[in-house]
């Protein structure tokens, strides 16, 4: 489903020197999988995630999603391909002047859906995330957990094959965090959507992931498996993350 082949991404320090946010890296994520990217702050997790939909373009290598090499596409073709990749943000990124329904409808409007189909799809997505009674509310009227559910519904609206979630629970309390993880897991199971989730919490990996990549300084140190909510870790870094959980 998702294949990163020898990708690399560099950024420039204020002093003009360069550093690798993601060193030369290859990674394969299976269709229908919930896959985690975990590491301490600055490990390169979010940059690696953003390479998948080319919000960050790699300086080398290929990004293949659903058998399409995104790095070889024209700007127009890339915009169309991105309709298959939903994105859930840490800080929600909702449009303050739009209602809940309007926020969910936004990517469908951009994609050129008819008004009738948009209304039907928004209703379906509101039902999936349990916000049917909040359709006409504005983001300022919502709790943090409700805002994140709107973000999830918006990502789900175009029927994507992949959803990328960048620290979707880091701003939430433990009870709300669990409800968001349950929501993502339900979407994965109901629709077969591949989910890639960035987190610094091993508890998130235990709760919903089948596998996870442990990152440090832009490199993947280990791919860990998860069985019965237990992480099968070998590296010192992965064990230290487990101890910090």
LUMMI-831017 format. One record per residue (C-alpha): residue number from 1; chain; residue in one letter; x, y, z. Coordinates in Angstrom, 2 decimals. Example, Ala and Ser with C-alpha at 12.3 -4.5 7.8 and 13.67 -1.06 7.14 Angstrom:
2
num, cadena, residuo, east, north, up
1, A, A, 12.30, -4.50, 7.80
2, A, S, 13.67, -1.06, 7.14
END
This chain:
245
num, cadena, residuo, east, north, up
1, A, X, 0.00, 0.00, 0.00
2, A, X, 2.66, 2.53, 1.08
3, A, X, 6.30, 2.18, 0.03
4, A, X, 9.02, 4.69, 0.82
5, A, X, 12.13, 3.86, -1.17
6, A, X, 15.42, 5.43, -0.06
7, A, X, 13.77, 8.76, 0.80
8, A, X, 15.74, 11.59, 2.39
9, A, X, 14.71, 15.02, 3.64
10, A, X, 17.07, 17.77, 4.80
11, A, X, 16.45, 21.13, 6.45
12, A, X, 18.74, 24.09, 6.96
13, A, X, 19.86, 25.29, 10.40
14, A, X, 19.74, 29.06, 11.10
15, A, X, 23.54, 29.11, 10.73
16, A, X, 23.21, 27.83, 7.16
17, A, X, 24.32, 24.24, 7.78
18, A, X, 22.11, 21.31, 6.80
19, A, X, 20.78, 18.37, 8.81
20, A, X, 18.88, 15.23, 7.90
21, A, X, 15.34, 15.32, 9.29
22, A, X, 14.92, 11.93, 7.60
23, A, X, 18.05, 10.06, 6.62
24, A, X, 18.02, 7.68, 3.65
25, A, X, 15.06, 5.50, 4.63
26, A, X, 12.93, 2.72, 3.18
27, A, X, 9.64, 1.56, 4.70
28, A, X, 6.65, -0.54, 3.62
29, A, X, 3.22, -0.33, 5.25
30, A, X, 0.59, -2.96, 4.48
31, A, X, -2.91, -2.27, 3.17
32, A, X, -5.46, -2.14, 6.00
33, A, X, -2.78, -1.80, 8.67
34, A, X, -2.64, 0.66, 11.56
35, A, X, 1.04, 1.55, 11.62
36, A, X, 2.75, 3.76, 14.18
37, A, X, 5.69, 6.13, 13.95
38, A, X, 7.16, 6.64, 17.42
39, A, X, 10.19, 8.33, 18.91
40, A, X, 11.23, 11.15, 21.18
41, A, X, 10.88, 14.81, 20.15
42, A, X, 12.95, 15.65, 17.07
43, A, X, 13.23, 12.05, 15.90
44, A, X, 11.76, 12.86, 12.46
45, A, X, 8.35, 11.25, 12.92
46, A, X, 6.19, 14.06, 11.55
47, A, X, 8.56, 14.74, 8.66
48, A, X, 8.46, 11.08, 7.66
49, A, X, 4.65, 11.14, 7.84
50, A, X, 4.47, 14.26, 5.66
51, A, X, 6.66, 12.61, 3.04
52, A, X, 3.86, 10.10, 2.46
53, A, X, 1.53, 12.74, 0.98
54, A, X, 4.37, 14.98, -0.21
55, A, X, 3.54, 17.85, 2.10
56, A, X, 7.30, 17.50, 2.44
57, A, X, 8.96, 16.49, -0.82
58, A, X, 11.95, 14.16, -0.49
59, A, X, 15.26, 15.21, -1.99
60, A, X, 15.79, 11.68, -3.20
61, A, X, 13.90, 8.41, -3.43
62, A, X, 10.33, 7.48, -4.31
63, A, X, 7.02, 7.60, -2.46
64, A, X, 4.55, 5.02, -3.73
65, A, X, 0.97, 5.00, -2.43
66, A, X, -1.66, 2.64, -3.84
67, A, X, 0.71, 1.72, -6.69
68, A, X, 1.25, 5.36, -7.70
69, A, X, 4.67, 6.97, -7.53
70, A, X, 3.67, 10.34, -6.11
71, A, X, 7.13, 11.80, -6.65
72, A, X, 6.75, 11.40, -10.41
73, A, X, 3.34, 13.08, -10.74
74, A, X, 2.56, 16.51, -12.12
75, A, X, 1.08, 19.06, -9.71
76, A, X, -2.42, 18.42, -11.07
77, A, X, -2.09, 14.64, -10.84
78, A, X, -0.67, 14.92, -7.32
79, A, X, -3.68, 16.96, -6.18
80, A, X, -5.96, 14.20, -7.48
81, A, X, -3.85, 11.45, -5.87
82, A, X, -4.00, 13.25, -2.52
83, A, X, -7.77, 12.71, -2.50
84, A, X, -6.90, 9.13, -1.53
85, A, X, -4.87, 10.34, 1.48
86, A, X, -6.69, 11.96, 4.40
87, A, X, -4.81, 13.97, 7.04
88, A, X, -5.61, 14.44, 10.74
89, A, X, -3.66, 17.20, 12.48
90, A, X, -2.52, 17.63, 16.06
91, A, X, -4.08, 21.09, 16.39
92, A, X, -7.24, 20.15, 14.45
93, A, X, -6.80, 22.82, 11.69
94, A, X, -10.53, 23.46, 11.44
95, A, X, -11.96, 26.49, 9.63
96, A, X, -13.35, 28.74, 12.37
97, A, X, -15.94, 30.37, 10.09
98, A, X, -17.44, 27.07, 8.97
99, A, X, -19.77, 24.77, 10.87
100, A, X, -18.90, 21.18, 11.63
101, A, X, -20.77, 20.10, 8.50
102, A, X, -19.04, 22.82, 6.51
103, A, X, -15.61, 21.70, 7.63
104, A, X, -16.34, 18.10, 6.64
105, A, X, -17.74, 19.25, 3.29
106, A, X, -14.70, 21.39, 2.46
107, A, X, -12.47, 18.72, 0.81
108, A, X, -15.47, 17.43, -1.14
109, A, X, -16.18, 20.90, -2.50
110, A, X, -12.56, 21.19, -3.61
111, A, X, -12.83, 17.78, -5.29
112, A, X, -15.90, 18.92, -7.24
113, A, X, -18.57, 16.73, -5.65
114, A, X, -22.20, 17.65, -6.29
115, A, X, -24.16, 19.35, -3.51
116, A, X, -26.42, 16.33, -3.14
117, A, X, -23.52, 13.90, -2.76
118, A, X, -21.75, 16.24, -0.33
119, A, X, -24.81, 16.43, 1.92
120, A, X, -25.16, 12.65, 1.91
121, A, X, -21.47, 12.05, 2.61
122, A, X, -21.30, 14.64, 5.40
123, A, X, -24.26, 12.95, 7.10
124, A, X, -22.53, 9.57, 6.81
125, A, X, -19.28, 10.90, 8.27
126, A, X, -21.05, 12.65, 11.14
127, A, X, -22.64, 9.32, 11.99
128, A, X, -19.28, 7.51, 11.90
129, A, X, -17.69, 9.91, 14.42
130, A, X, -20.80, 10.33, 16.56
131, A, X, -21.38, 14.05, 15.96
132, A, X, -24.81, 14.03, 14.32
133, A, X, -26.09, 16.58, 16.85
134, A, X, -23.17, 18.97, 16.27
135, A, X, -23.54, 19.48, 12.50
136, A, X, -24.47, 23.16, 12.80
137, A, X, -22.05, 24.05, 15.59
138, A, X, -18.87, 26.04, 15.03
139, A, X, -15.40, 24.88, 16.19
140, A, X, -15.39, 27.39, 19.07
141, A, X, -18.44, 25.62, 20.49
142, A, X, -16.72, 22.21, 20.60
143, A, X, -14.49, 20.41, 23.07
144, A, X, -11.01, 19.29, 22.03
145, A, X, -12.19, 15.72, 21.50
146, A, X, -15.12, 16.87, 19.38
147, A, X, -12.82, 19.05, 17.27
148, A, X, -10.57, 16.06, 16.62
149, A, X, -13.58, 13.96, 15.63
150, A, X, -14.46, 16.65, 13.08
151, A, X, -10.87, 16.44, 11.82
152, A, X, -11.21, 12.67, 11.47
153, A, X, -14.55, 12.99, 9.68
154, A, X, -13.06, 15.56, 7.29
155, A, X, -10.16, 13.21, 6.52
156, A, X, -12.58, 10.33, 5.95
157, A, X, -15.03, 12.28, 3.78
158, A, X, -13.41, 11.72, 0.33
159, A, X, -13.29, 7.92, 0.91
160, A, X, -9.49, 7.79, 1.19
161, A, X, -7.42, 4.65, 1.09
162, A, X, -5.00, 6.09, 3.65
163, A, X, -5.38, 8.36, 6.68
164, A, X, -2.29, 10.03, 8.14
165, A, X, -2.66, 11.16, 11.77
166, A, X, 0.00, 13.48, 13.20
167, A, X, -0.06, 13.32, 17.03
168, A, X, -3.89, 13.30, 17.00
169, A, X, -4.21, 12.74, 20.76
170, A, X, -1.34, 14.77, 22.24
171, A, X, -3.56, 17.74, 23.16
172, A, X, -6.24, 15.56, 24.78
173, A, X, -6.86, 14.11, 28.23
174, A, X, -6.55, 10.30, 28.72
175, A, X, -10.28, 9.57, 28.52
176, A, X, -10.72, 11.61, 25.35
177, A, X, -7.54, 10.10, 23.91
178, A, X, -9.03, 6.62, 24.25
179, A, X, -12.24, 7.71, 22.54
180, A, X, -10.27, 9.10, 19.58
181, A, X, -8.20, 5.92, 19.31
182, A, X, -11.41, 3.87, 19.41
183, A, X, -12.80, 6.05, 16.61
184, A, X, -9.72, 5.54, 14.42
185, A, X, -9.72, 1.80, 15.08
186, A, X, -13.41, 1.57, 14.20
187, A, X, -12.81, 3.37, 10.90
188, A, X, -9.94, 1.02, 10.11
189, A, X, -12.04, -2.04, 10.81
190, A, X, -15.22, -0.83, 9.08
191, A, X, -13.70, 0.62, 5.93
192, A, X, -10.30, -1.06, 5.65
193, A, X, -8.55, 2.31, 5.60
194, A, X, -4.79, 2.13, 6.15
195, A, X, -3.86, 4.42, 9.05
196, A, X, -0.40, 5.80, 9.84
197, A, X, -0.21, 7.50, 13.23
198, A, X, 2.60, 9.60, 14.69
199, A, X, 2.94, 9.50, 18.46
200, A, X, 5.46, 9.81, 21.27
201, A, X, 3.31, 7.61, 23.52
202, A, X, 3.87, 3.87, 23.56
203, A, X, 0.37, 3.50, 24.99
204, A, X, -1.05, 4.61, 21.63
205, A, X, 1.05, 1.97, 19.85
206, A, X, -0.14, -0.70, 22.28
207, A, X, -3.78, 0.33, 21.92
208, A, X, -4.34, 0.23, 18.15
209, A, X, -1.23, -0.52, 16.08
210, A, X, -0.19, -3.79, 14.48
211, A, X, 3.37, -2.55, 13.90
212, A, X, 5.41, 0.58, 14.48
213, A, X, 8.69, 2.13, 13.36
214, A, X, 10.90, 3.43, 16.15
215, A, X, 12.77, 6.56, 14.99
216, A, X, 15.80, 8.41, 16.28
217, A, X, 17.63, 11.32, 14.63
218, A, X, 15.85, 10.75, 11.32
219, A, X, 16.52, 7.02, 11.09
220, A, X, 14.37, 3.96, 11.70
221, A, X, 16.03, 2.02, 14.53
222, A, X, 13.58, -0.87, 14.66
223, A, X, 10.22, -2.09, 13.36
224, A, X, 8.32, -3.47, 16.35
225, A, X, 5.36, -5.81, 16.28
226, A, X, 2.35, -5.58, 18.60
227, A, X, 0.60, -8.71, 19.82
228, A, X, -2.27, -8.64, 22.32
229, A, X, -1.41, -5.01, 23.08
230, A, X, 2.16, -5.94, 23.97
231, A, X, 5.06, -4.38, 22.03
232, A, X, 7.76, -6.80, 20.90
233, A, X, 10.78, -4.49, 21.30
234, A, X, 14.45, -5.37, 20.96
235, A, X, 16.34, -2.08, 20.64
236, A, X, 17.46, -0.03, 23.63
237, A, X, 15.51, 2.97, 22.34
238, A, X, 12.26, 1.04, 22.00
239, A, X, 12.68, -0.35, 25.50
240, A, X, 13.31, 3.12, 26.89
241, A, X, 10.06, 4.30, 25.25
242, A, X, 8.27, 1.38, 26.87
243, A, X, 9.73, 2.29, 30.25
244, A, X, 8.62, 5.90, 29.81
245, A, X, 5.04, 4.82, 29.05
END
